[in-house]
Amino acid sequence: MIKSKILCFSFFAVLSFSSKLLADAPGYVYQVIAENLEHPWGIAVLDNNDLLVTELSGQLRLIKNGTLVDRPIEGVPEVLFAGQGGLSGIVIDPNYSENKKIYLAFSSPDAQKQTNTLEVISASFNETALTDVTTIFRASPSRKTAAHYGARMVFLDDGTLLITSGDGFNYREKAQYLDNHFGKIIRINTDGSIPEDNPFTNNPDFRSEIWSYGHRNPQGIVIKDGVVFAHEHGPMGGDEINLIEPGKNFGWPAITFGKDYIGALISPFTEKDGMEQPLKYWVPSIAPSGMTYYDRDLFPFWKGSLFISALVPGDVRRLTLEENAVVGEEIIFSDLGRVRDIATSKDGSILLATDGSNGKLIRVRPN
């Protein structure tokens, strides 16, 4: 049974402004549509009442007609569920209504379970199982760590797929080099081939899948009017949101607004020639997780905003944009704990996945 929780707002302002603030207040209710999820990580919207949710532990779950199906989807490949690794990103094909194809990103162990890497598959989905499972990307080289995979995906308007790939935690210097996939955003076709207009296709020493580089652990990526926004975890401070353009260097670890976890400097520089500056950064860290661009009418006050789910201390950040610049920030949904992912449903309601071994999937509707 759907549970509802009404959230009340209190506003304090001088009397002459109080009526406007109350009129603009985005009242909402929470509806818990799934509970006891095992570390939910990614949400894909099929339609208003049908959703797919990845569980980091390796299960793919279906919400059918607003209710969690008991049996996990069959045919999901083996994943490495350790540290930050597991079944992570999910996105549906732009032509899903015709081809029923989905794409999954996960940490994939080698045969001896000594190393692992980020892998992306395409598959056909028939509501009970995955078929025609095909690997379309494997990050290289493999790693021994179980951290910083990235693993978010989004489709560009031309039908090519962007994949975020983290720096592997212990391999951060490789984010500045173009012969590997650490700390990169990748662009491929859905069959795994490489688009001819990628920025580094003409240099045999570079990985031609690379679209941008100098990233740490990008775990949110969205398209707004053809513009790509991505955010990434900093170390201790220095989380960033960036406007991503092909071929650009976003600086990690040569420039950063964060420090190492022991308090030591990673770099004395926050800017350098040839390296991009973030649209916004956070010190201390908010640990950004998912992201969605809200372009619906159900919450008119929020239309045109970027929403970023965050793990520390646990909330959602609504960023106001003007000409693709961040001009305002509001903290909302701060009573749910760690929020792992956020998505916009087709009816304009907002979907939230809370983190942990007893994760929930929550729909936010107007009050």
Number of C-alpha atoms within 10 A of each C-alpha: 8 12 11 15 12 13 12 11 10 8 10 9 10 8 8 8 10 13 13 10 14 14 10 12 14 16 16 19 17 21 18 20 19 20 16 12 24 18 24 32 27 28 26 21 19 19 12 15 15 16 20 22 25 27 26 27 20 23 25 24 23 23 20 16 12 16 15 20 15 9 11 18 18 15 16 18 16 14 23 24 18 13 10 16 26 27 31 31 28 26 22 22 19 18 11 13 10 8 12 16 21 21 23 25 30 29 28 24 21 13 8 7 10 11 16 24 24 32 22 24 22 25 22 17 21 11 16 14 14 19 15 12 18 14 17 16 22 19 21 15 13 19 20 13 19 20 18 25 30 32 30 28 26 24 22 16 12 9 14 18 21 24 27 32 31 30 27 25 18 13 15 20 16 21 28 21 16 21 16 20 26 34 34 31 28 24 28 23 17 18 14 19 13 17 15 12 11 18 18 19 17 12 10 9 11 14 18 23 27 27 25 24 28 28 30 34 30 31 28 27 29 22 17 15 8 10 13 19 21 22 29 25 27 28 22 20 20 24 26 28 23 20 19 22 15 17 14 15 21 29 24 26 23 19 20 26 25 27 18 13 11 7 10 10 13 17 15 12 13 16 15 11 6 10 17 19 19 19 15 16 22 18 15 15 20 25 28 30 28 31 27 23 22 23 17 17 13 15 17 13 12 19 15 18 21 21 25 28 29 25 20 16 15 23 23 30 22 22 20 18 14 10 6 14 13 15 12 12 14 10 13 14 17 14 12 17 16 22 32 29 28 29 24 23 21 14 13 20 19 22 24 26 29 27 23 19 15 12 21 22 24 23 24 21 20 14 12
